[in-house]
Amino acid sequence: MERAVMTVLGQSDLPISVDSSDPVVIERGLQIFPGKALINSVNGEEASMSKILPWPRNMEPPLSSRLDEAGVPLDCATRVAIAEKIISRAVALGIPKKTS
């Protein structure tokens, strides 16, 4: 992850999306990126929320993903419901709903 982030930083000053199933790998990517990177690894699956959400409270990264155990929903209402589920769990764990 460190090599990937450094490579991207050498090519662009745009924000990045960090994606891995390993929280340690995600954390390392967030530590070396000189801004707020998006975490794309948390989704509405219970296993994902339990594994990824408990630890990034001090970094307050934005989170993104709209799938759950049933896969990627085709309709907007289901995607919004999944996002609300992720937000609710994150807020319950102390991650602010809005960061500066």
C-alpha positions as CSV (number, residue, x, y, z in Angstrom):
1,M,0.0,0.0,0.0
2,E,2.8,2.4,0.9
3,R,4.4,2.0,-2.6
4,A,1.0,2.4,-4.3
5,V,0.2,5.6,-2.4
6,M,3.7,7.0,-3.0
7,T,3.4,6.2,-6.8
8,V,0.1,8.0,-7.0
9,L,1.4,11.0,-5.1
10,G,4.3,11.3,-7.6
11,Q,1.8,11.5,-10.4
12,S,-1.1,13.5,-9.0
13,D,-2.2,15.8,-6.2
14,L,-5.8,14.6,-6.3
15,P,-7.3,12.7,-3.4
16,I,-7.1,9.0,-3.4
17,S,-9.3,6.0,-2.5
18,V,-7.7,3.4,-0.2
19,D,-9.2,-0.1,-0.6
20,S,-8.2,-3.3,1.1
21,S,-9.7,-6.0,3.2
22,D,-6.9,-5.6,5.7
23,P,-7.3,-2.8,8.2
24,V,-3.6,-2.6,8.8
25,V,-3.0,-2.0,5.1
26,I,-5.7,0.7,5.0
27,E,-4.3,2.4,8.1
28,R,-0.8,2.5,6.5
29,G,-2.2,4.1,3.4
30,L,-4.0,6.7,5.4
31,Q,-0.9,7.5,7.5
32,I,1.3,8.3,4.6
33,F,-1.2,10.1,2.4
34,P,-0.8,13.9,3.1
35,G,-4.6,14.6,3.2
36,K,-7.8,12.8,3.7
37,A,-8.1,9.7,1.6
38,L,-11.4,8.0,1.0
39,I,-11.8,4.5,2.5
40,N,-13.6,2.4,-0.1
41,S,-13.3,-0.9,1.8
42,V,-16.2,-0.7,4.3
43,N,-19.6,-1.7,3.0
44,G,-23.0,-2.7,4.4
45,E,-21.9,-6.3,5.1
46,E,-21.8,-7.0,8.8
47,A,-18.3,-8.6,8.5
48,S,-16.9,-5.5,6.8
49,M,-18.4,-3.0,9.2
50,S,-17.2,-5.1,12.2
51,K,-13.7,-5.3,10.8
52,I,-13.1,-1.9,9.3
53,L,-15.2,0.7,11.2
54,P,-13.9,0.3,14.8
55,W,-10.5,1.8,14.2
56,P,-10.4,5.0,12.0
57,R,-12.0,7.3,14.6
58,N,-8.8,9.4,15.1
59,M,-8.3,9.9,11.3
60,E,-12.0,10.6,10.4
61,P,-11.7,9.5,6.8
62,P,-14.6,9.6,4.4
63,L,-16.2,6.2,3.8
64,S,-17.7,4.9,0.6
65,S,-19.4,1.7,-0.6
66,R,-23.0,0.8,-1.3
67,L,-23.2,-3.0,-1.2
68,D,-24.1,-5.5,1.4
69,E,-24.5,-9.3,1.7
70,A,-26.9,-9.3,-1.2
71,G,-24.3,-7.6,-3.5
72,V,-24.5,-4.3,-5.3
73,P,-28.2,-3.0,-5.4
74,L,-29.7,-1.9,-8.6
75,D,-32.0,0.7,-7.1
76,C,-31.2,4.0,-5.5
77,A,-33.4,3.4,-2.4
78,T,-31.5,0.3,-1.4
79,R,-28.1,2.0,-2.0
80,V,-29.3,4.9,0.3
81,A,-30.5,2.4,2.9
82,I,-27.1,0.7,2.9
83,A,-25.3,4.1,3.2
84,E,-27.5,5.0,6.1
85,K,-26.7,1.7,7.8
86,I,-23.0,2.3,7.5
87,I,-23.3,5.9,8.7
88,S,-25.3,4.8,11.7
89,R,-22.8,2.2,12.7
90,A,-19.9,4.6,12.2
91,V,-21.5,7.3,14.3
92,A,-22.2,4.7,17.1
93,L,-18.5,4.0,17.1
94,G,-17.6,7.6,17.5
95,I,-16.8,8.5,13.9
96,P,-18.3,11.9,13.2
97,K,-21.0,12.1,10.6
98,K,-19.4,15.2,9.1
99,T,-15.7,16.0,9.2
100,S,-14.0,19.2,8.3
